[in-house]
Amino acid sequence: MRALLSKLAWTPSSMVLRGAFSSNRAAKNGGKDDILGPCLPDLWPTPSSLSPPPLPPSPSPIRDEELTPTIINGELIAKEIRSSIAEEVRQMKQAIDKVPGLAVILVGQRRDSQSYVRCKIKACEEVGISSRVAEFPVDCNDNEIVNAVSSFNEDPSVHGILVQLPLPQHMNEEKILSALSLEKDVDGFHPLNVGNLAMRDREPLFIPCSARACIELLLRSNVKIMGKNAVIIGRSRVVGLPTSLLLQRHHATVSIIHAFTENPEDITREADIVISAAGVPGLVRGNWLKKGAVVIDVGTNAIEDRGSRHGYYLTGDVCYLEALSVVSAITPVPGGVGPVTIAMLLSNTLDAAKLAYRLS
Ligand SMILES: Nc1nc(=O)c2c([nH]1)NC[C@@H]1CN(c3ccc(C(=O)N[C@@H](CCC(=O)O)C(=O)O)cc3)C=[N+]21
């Protein structure tokens, strides 16, 4: 019965558009898998005195290749996604002589933010998405940014708007982000997008890029999510919260741990899937992990290093070398979640343009 249901849930009929703010799910990941997860009813097993008692669960590893861990190659996955986006952009240009447009708002001089924005612009160029950056000094005020957001809201050649976070301390992030038009919120931070992600029978217009990247990495690495214990470290609006919602939609059993959690390692040790987005270098030690776990390291911590080219180097939240001897698969930093996050931004921007031109 369950097998049949899950088969049914994967048919294209479950991918039809639903609700006023729905979007074409299948197109988002090339139709490979459904990023929002299969819609399945909650059928609890009914206790029956006739059936034999269930066998105790065997400590099965989540993936077969237990001995040598798989290093999940985010660069390669991102490249595949970019090439299918480039193809769609080409088709759009051919069909209606329009290309998707992304506007990025960058405030201040943080070197890591500047470098991420450069990566985003370069990625746009590569797939044929037009992009522009509006730069503001660190001491500008909220109204200047709100005005910039408003003018991008009005600009028909801009389909997606991204305000690079974090904003300087003195700024009102809430006020600025709520100025963004829902249809251009390619970061997926608008309360209506977050709310629709949280409600299982709804579809958000956009899903936050890093959360999408985590699921995309798991799906493309053939990691089973349904029924597994997933632990998210961190509860941010950018990563932790949306990733936990997406994993629930994929029928994982989700725990979120954060700075106030007591004995976090006792919880992570039970996890088949660990997604770390704490922003604390080296937080997750090898002994925090269960043998055979799959680890997605979203931490992109810039550590100052005068000797290196950009003045810093990047490291994750996970003690990578320690983890390697325990896990069945892991994403490196750099070269893991980061490039896929950017590919998801391109995908969201393409979706925003399709929405604007009523192409999907
Ligand atoms: N509104 C907003 N949306 C975001 O999605 C957002 C943001 N603000 N602020 C900062 C974080 C961080 N983030 C990264 C994206 C790509 C890489 C990335 O491509 N990293 C490369 C290396 C890049 C390098 O070497 O500098 C890698 O991991 O291989 C990293 C970090 C998006 N964020």
The ligand as an ORCA input file, in Angstrom:
! r2SCAN-3c Opt
* xyz 1 1
  N      20.828     37.534      0.742
  C      21.757     36.591      0.856
  N      21.563     35.411      0.243
  C      22.521     34.427      0.334
  O      22.339     33.339     -0.225
  C      23.704     34.696      1.083
  C      23.839     35.942      1.682
  N      22.847     36.863      1.562
  N      24.919     36.238      2.427
  C      26.003     35.333      2.606
  C      25.585     33.894      2.396
  C      26.768     33.029      2.036
  N      26.506     32.581      0.697
  C      27.429     31.902     -0.090
  C      27.218     31.617     -1.413
  C      28.182     31.009     -2.192
  C      29.399     30.662     -1.654
  C      30.423     30.025     -2.528
  O      30.301     29.960     -3.731
  N      31.497     29.518     -1.962
  C      32.552     28.884     -2.715
  C      33.880     29.593     -2.550
  C      33.817     31.069     -2.774
  C      35.125     31.779     -2.400
  O      36.198     31.163     -2.577
  O      35.064     32.927     -1.967
  C      32.680     27.454     -2.244
  O      32.187     27.145     -1.147
  O      33.255     26.657     -2.966
  C      29.632     30.911     -0.330
  C      28.648     31.523      0.447
  C      25.302     33.048      0.283
  N      24.724     33.788      1.214
*
